[in-house]
Amino acid sequence: IGTLKRCLTPPTLLETRFNANWPNRLAVDTLLTIAMRLILNVEYVFSMTGRGLTLAPAVPDNLGFAIRPKDRIQLRTPNGRLLDTHIASFSLGKPIGGGPTALAIELPSDIRRDDVPIGTEVWFLPSNE
């Protein structure tokens, strides 16, 4: 699958892709639009022994759509690097200053701290099904 065009509609990135198996023609029915949705902007990254990186801030309560472990995400760094990965799991935590328990995204163990600098955007990638 190759990328045909992109247009930004905050907080949704619409990406139209075409099927690379059609090299000489592009049929309308081979197009699919993937609605990527912004989950959060990374402000802090930390790790716990035996687990991958955990991203802060927590997932907003008013996200407007459900996310689950194994959902595909894309990390978009401030320098323009794109890294497709998935949600490994979630951590529940209580903020130091008080407030309700929060849900934080944990990344797979192969993602390094250098892969997720402060300011990285975390985008939800819907499945291709």
Buried (B, 14 or more C-beta within 10 A) or exposed (E): EEEEEEEEEEBBBEBEBBBEEEEEEEEEEBEEEBEBBBBBBBEEBEBEEEEBBBBBEBBEEEBEEEBEEEBBBBBBBEEEEEBEBEBBBBBEEEEEEEEEEBBBBBBEEEBEEEBBBEEBBBBBBEEEE
